[in-house]
Amino acid sequence: MMTGTIKRLTDKGFGFITPDEAGAKDVFFHSSALIDMVFDELREGDKVSFETEDSEKGPRAVNVQRAA
């Protein structure tokens, strides 16, 4: 699992996470990738853990949950 910070949220149910790993690029996520929370509970700056998978548009975050 990787960790990161919610960088940006949209009103369309998706956003971007900035990984804590130095030099890593921001990762897209969709509200369907959230575990044990709903999109409206997220705020920019929240710490999360996540995994990534490849998609046709590049890497995306899956299994996104609040960091412990």
C-alpha positions as CSV (number, residue, x, y, z in Angstrom):
1,M,0.0,0.0,0.0
2,M,1.1,3.5,-0.8
3,T,0.2,6.6,1.2
4,G,-0.5,10.1,0.0
5,T,-2.5,13.3,0.4
6,I,-5.8,14.3,-1.4
7,K,-4.6,17.1,-3.7
8,R,-7.8,18.0,-5.5
9,L,-11.5,16.9,-5.5
10,T,-14.0,17.6,-8.2
11,D,-17.8,17.9,-8.1
12,K,-18.0,15.0,-10.5
13,G,-16.9,12.3,-8.1
14,F,-13.2,12.0,-8.8
15,G,-9.9,13.6,-7.6
16,F,-6.2,13.3,-7.5
17,I,-3.8,12.0,-4.8
18,T,-0.2,13.2,-4.3
19,P,1.8,10.2,-3.3
20,D,4.2,10.6,-0.3
21,E,6.9,8.9,-2.4
22,A,9.5,11.5,-3.6
23,G,9.2,12.3,-7.3
24,A,5.9,10.3,-7.8
25,K,3.3,11.9,-10.0
26,D,-0.2,12.6,-8.9
27,V,-2.6,9.7,-9.2
28,F,-6.2,9.8,-10.4
29,F,-9.0,8.2,-8.4
30,H,-12.8,7.7,-8.8
31,S,-15.3,7.6,-6.0
32,S,-15.9,4.0,-6.8
33,A,-12.4,3.2,-5.5
34,L,-13.2,4.3,-2.0
35,I,-13.3,1.8,0.9
36,D,-15.3,2.4,4.1
37,M,-16.1,6.1,3.3
38,V,-18.1,8.1,0.8
39,F,-16.7,10.8,-1.5
40,D,-18.5,13.7,0.3
41,E,-16.5,12.8,3.5
42,L,-13.1,13.5,1.8
43,R,-11.4,16.9,2.1
44,E,-8.3,18.2,0.2
45,G,-5.3,17.6,2.5
46,D,-6.7,14.3,3.9
47,K,-4.1,11.5,4.3
48,V,-5.0,8.2,2.5
49,S,-3.6,4.9,1.7
50,F,-4.1,3.3,-1.7
51,E,-2.9,0.8,-4.3
52,T,-2.5,1.6,-8.0
53,E,-3.4,-0.2,-11.2
54,D,-2.9,0.5,-14.8
55,S,-5.7,1.9,-16.9
56,E,-5.9,3.0,-20.5
57,K,-5.2,6.6,-19.4
58,G,-2.3,5.7,-17.0
59,P,-2.1,4.7,-13.4
60,R,-5.1,5.1,-11.1
61,A,-5.7,4.6,-7.4
62,V,-7.8,1.8,-6.1
63,N,-8.7,0.6,-2.6
64,V,-8.5,4.2,-1.3
65,Q,-9.0,4.5,2.4
66,R,-8.1,6.9,5.2
67,A,-4.5,6.4,6.4
68,A,-4.2,4.9,9.8
